[in-house]
Amino acid sequence: MDLSVQITNWLKNYLIKNNLNCFVIGVSGVVVSALTSTLCALSGEKTIVVNFPITQNIEQYNLSNRHIEWLKKSFKNVESIEVDLTSVFETFESKFEKSTPLSLANTKSRLRMLSLYHISSINNGIVVGTGNKVEDFGVGFFTKYGDGGVDISPIADLLKSEVRDLARNLGVIEDILTANPTDGLWEDDRTDEQQIGASYEELEWAMEFSSDETKMTDRQKEVYLIFKKFNYINQHKIRPIPIFKKNENN
């Protein structure tokens, strides 16, 4: 069975089994959210896609809207909402004497999560995650209780290359397929690769590497160290939340 059909059936069955009415997905103009929203739309179930222009780069905002327009033309079950949280974010920022660029970037992601759950709640829906395997389980490249705060993760077992291939097969627009991956949370519009120091293709290689480290090129050694560093420091995000169990700690 085709992979897209398998994922779509899995999504649809989960929605029906849990007596829910719709999928809710934040769309950011990058391939992971484009693929996820397309898979949800293919289910035939109500799909609500949300654009969040929080001090966002205009090109990313326009790409999000182009994808949303394509979805709505292609699928009658797709609805869209735009929620500009810029004023909410600025008010939040003004309440604190001290902030860091990272804390503010994560705040943007968490404001989006709060909004997705608000929309989900009033529509008896479910918030759908857009993280892929490298992001979620390789380097932990997501905001805890931000874009990591979801109910279901349909593409979390797919590598980024698999995400692109599947998105292309489903007709996602070329500009999104070729856009530099970015979380859209920084004022300088830095890409994921600039933040991490390696491309997703390189990180995929590092995640699956199981050969002789002595035979690595200098760049491979550098990438492998980058991967191991992120994997180590982000274990608190990658692993399930620790739970104290009284019978195991006597």
Secondary structure, 3 states (H helix, E strand, C coil): CCHHHHHHHHHHHHHHHCCCCEEEEEECCCHHHHHHHHHHHHCCCEEEEEECCCCCCHHHHHHHHHHHHHHHHHCCCEEEEECCCHHHHHHHHHCCCCCCHHHHHHHHHHHHHHHHHHHHHHCCEEEECCCCHHHHHHHCCCCCCCCCCCCECCCCCCCHHHHHHHHHHCCCCHHHHCCCCCCCCCCCCCCHHHHHCCCHHHHHHHHHCCCCHHHCCHHHHHHHHHHHHHHHHCHHHHCCCCCCCHHHCC
